[in-house]
Amino acid sequence: MALLDRSEKHHTRCARVVKALGNPLVTCEAVVTESCYLLREISGAPEAILENVEKGIFQIPLSLSRSAGSIRHIIRKYRDQQIDFADACLIRLAEELNTGEILTLDSDFQIYRWKKTKPFQSLIQQS
């Protein structure tokens, strides 16, 4: 969300990292939904998110119908941390893509593991 919210203190850093990464970026529908909801007060933000999906800048390879069982197990595993659905989908996506590189400021990803034991590597360094 820092990427689209210019008033967010990490906006500049996030924008710089995304520019350096190039396109496409991979995400899931749960993150798109959550982002549209959380940024609904910023004029044009939900539309920009969907435009990025439409243009293929944000790609969505995760199939919920194929991954529901795995996501359910992830939610059960992290129940004590009160994991949300979008985070569980991102963990499953990391497993499917075989990478723990993630573009997030969410500190929960320091706790979460993909493929049961592998730590995530945030592409945005916290300062």
C-alpha positions as CSV (number, residue, x, y, z in Angstrom):
1,M,0.0,0.0,0.0
2,A,3.0,2.3,0.6
3,L,3.6,2.1,-3.2
4,L,0.3,3.9,-4.0
5,D,-0.1,6.0,-0.9
6,R,2.3,9.0,-1.4
7,S,1.6,10.1,2.2
8,E,3.0,6.8,3.6
9,K,6.5,7.3,5.1
10,H,7.9,4.3,3.1
11,H,6.5,5.4,-0.3
12,T,9.7,6.6,-1.8
13,R,11.7,3.6,-0.8
14,C,9.0,1.2,-2.0
15,A,8.7,3.0,-5.3
16,R,12.4,2.8,-5.8
17,V,12.5,-0.9,-5.1
18,V,9.6,-1.6,-7.5
19,K,11.2,0.4,-10.2
20,A,14.5,-1.5,-9.8
21,L,12.7,-4.8,-9.9
22,G,10.9,-4.0,-13.1
23,N,7.7,-5.8,-14.3
24,P,5.9,-8.1,-13.8
25,L,5.2,-8.4,-10.1
26,V,3.4,-11.4,-8.8
27,T,0.6,-11.3,-6.3
28,C,-2.7,-12.9,-5.5
29,E,-6.3,-11.8,-5.6
30,A,-6.6,-11.6,-1.9
31,V,-3.8,-9.0,-1.8
32,V,-5.5,-7.1,-4.7
33,T,-8.8,-7.2,-2.7
34,E,-7.2,-6.1,0.6
35,S,-5.3,-3.3,-1.2
36,C,-8.3,-1.9,-3.0
37,Y,-10.2,-1.9,0.3
38,L,-7.4,-0.3,2.4
39,L,-6.7,2.4,-0.2
40,R,-10.3,3.2,-1.1
41,E,-10.0,6.7,0.4
42,I,-7.2,7.6,-1.9
43,S,-8.7,8.9,-5.2
44,G,-7.9,6.6,-8.0
45,A,-5.9,4.0,-6.0
46,P,-8.3,1.0,-6.5
47,E,-8.6,1.8,-10.2
48,A,-4.7,2.0,-10.4
49,I,-4.4,-1.4,-8.8
50,L,-6.9,-3.0,-11.2
51,E,-5.3,-1.3,-14.2
52,N,-1.9,-2.8,-13.2
53,V,-3.6,-6.2,-13.1
54,E,-5.2,-5.6,-16.5
55,K,-1.9,-4.5,-18.0
56,G,-0.1,-7.5,-16.6
57,I,2.1,-5.5,-14.3
58,F,0.6,-7.4,-11.4
59,Q,0.3,-11.1,-12.4
60,I,-1.9,-13.5,-10.4
61,P,-0.8,-17.1,-10.9
62,L,-2.4,-18.5,-7.6
63,S,-5.6,-20.5,-8.2
64,L,-7.6,-20.6,-5.0
65,S,-9.6,-23.6,-6.1
66,R,-6.3,-25.5,-6.6
67,S,-4.7,-24.1,-3.4
68,A,-7.5,-23.9,-0.9
69,G,-6.4,-27.0,1.1
70,S,-2.9,-25.8,1.4
71,I,-4.0,-22.3,2.4
72,R,-6.3,-23.8,5.0
73,H,-3.3,-25.7,6.5
74,I,-1.3,-22.4,6.6
75,I,-4.1,-20.6,8.4
76,R,-4.3,-23.4,10.9
77,K,-0.5,-23.4,11.4
78,Y,-0.4,-19.6,12.1
79,R,-3.7,-19.4,14.0
80,D,-2.0,-18.1,17.1
81,Q,-0.5,-15.2,15.1
82,Q,-4.0,-14.4,13.7
83,I,-2.8,-14.7,10.2
84,D,-5.1,-13.1,7.6
85,F,-6.2,-14.7,4.4
86,A,-4.0,-12.6,2.1
87,D,-0.8,-13.4,4.0
88,A,-1.7,-17.1,3.9
89,C,-2.2,-16.9,0.1
90,L,1.2,-15.2,-0.2
91,I,2.8,-18.0,1.7
92,R,1.2,-20.5,-0.6
93,L,2.3,-18.5,-3.6
94,A,5.9,-18.5,-2.4
95,E,5.7,-22.3,-2.1
96,E,4.3,-22.6,-5.7
97,L,6.9,-20.2,-7.1
98,N,9.7,-21.6,-5.0
99,T,10.9,-18.3,-3.7
100,G,10.8,-16.4,-0.4
101,E,11.5,-13.0,-1.9
102,I,8.7,-10.7,-1.0
103,L,7.9,-7.1,-1.4
104,T,6.4,-6.2,2.0
105,L,6.7,-4.0,5.0
106,D,4.6,-6.5,7.0
107,S,6.8,-7.7,9.9
108,D,4.7,-10.9,10.2
109,F,6.8,-12.2,7.3
110,Q,9.7,-12.4,9.7
111,I,7.8,-15.1,11.5
112,Y,6.1,-16.9,8.6
113,R,7.9,-19.7,6.8
114,W,7.3,-21.0,3.3
115,K,7.8,-24.7,2.6
116,K,7.5,-25.1,6.4
117,T,11.0,-23.9,7.4
118,K,12.3,-21.4,4.9
119,P,12.3,-17.7,5.9
120,F,11.1,-14.9,3.7
121,Q,13.5,-12.3,2.4
122,S,12.0,-8.8,2.3
123,L,13.0,-6.9,-0.8
124,I,12.3,-3.7,1.1
125,Q,14.9,-3.1,3.8
126,Q,13.5,-1.6,7.0
127,S,15.3,1.5,8.3
